[in-house]
Amino acid sequence: MTAKELGKILNEMYTNAPKKEQVTMIYLFGIKYHNEIETIGNREVVEASGINTSYTAEISKALRLAKYVRLIK
């Protein structure tokens, strides 16, 4: 997956998040795609998404959480 593809997914998750849950969706994105993000770099993904680059810190937190979290459907 490319930075552009991940950026598009991040942008969609952020934009379509329920009110006051945008940061939660950023964490979910970071946890779900942590392997791909670590390969590409979180700053590149956030820049490709078009959301505020200050959210790079939130992606970093999600990447650290990923090893402790298992997503269920």
N, C-alpha and C positions, 0 to 999 in steps of 0.2 A: 504494500500500500504506500502511496506517495504522501508527502506533506500536504499537497493540494487536496487529495481525497480525504485525508483525516481532517483537514481544516474545514472542509465542506460539512462533514458529519458533526464536528464540534459546533459549527455555526448553527446548524439545524437544531441540534439538541438545546443549545443556549436560547435561540430565538423562539422555539416552540415550547419552552419550559413553562409550567404553570407559574402564575404570579408568585414572586418571592422565592422561587426555587431554581433560579438560574445557576447559582453557585453549586447547588446540589447536583445539577446536571453536568457541570464541569467535572465534579468529583467522579460521577458515574462514568463519564467519558474516559477520564484518566485511568480508572480502574479497569474498565472494559478493554481498552486498547493499549494497555501499558507496554506490552512487548513491542508493538509497532512504534509507539511514541519514543521509547528508549532507543530504538534503532535510528530514528530520524532526528530526534531532539525536540524537547517540548517548546522551546522558543519558536522554532520553525513552524511547528504545527499551529501554535496560537497566532503567529503572524499570518499564516495562510488562511486562517479562519475569518479574519477581519474583526474579531472582537478585541477589546482593549488588551494591550500587551501586559497589563498588570496582572491578568489572570494566569500568566505563566507560573506565578508562585502557587496558585491553587492546583495547577496541573502537577507541579512538583510534589505537593502534599498527597495528591491522589496516587502518584506513582509509588510513594513510600507506603501508602496504605494497601496497595494492590496485593502485596505478599501476605496480608492478613485477612483478605476478603475473598469470598467465593460468591459469584453472582448466581442467583437462582431465577428461574422464570416463573 
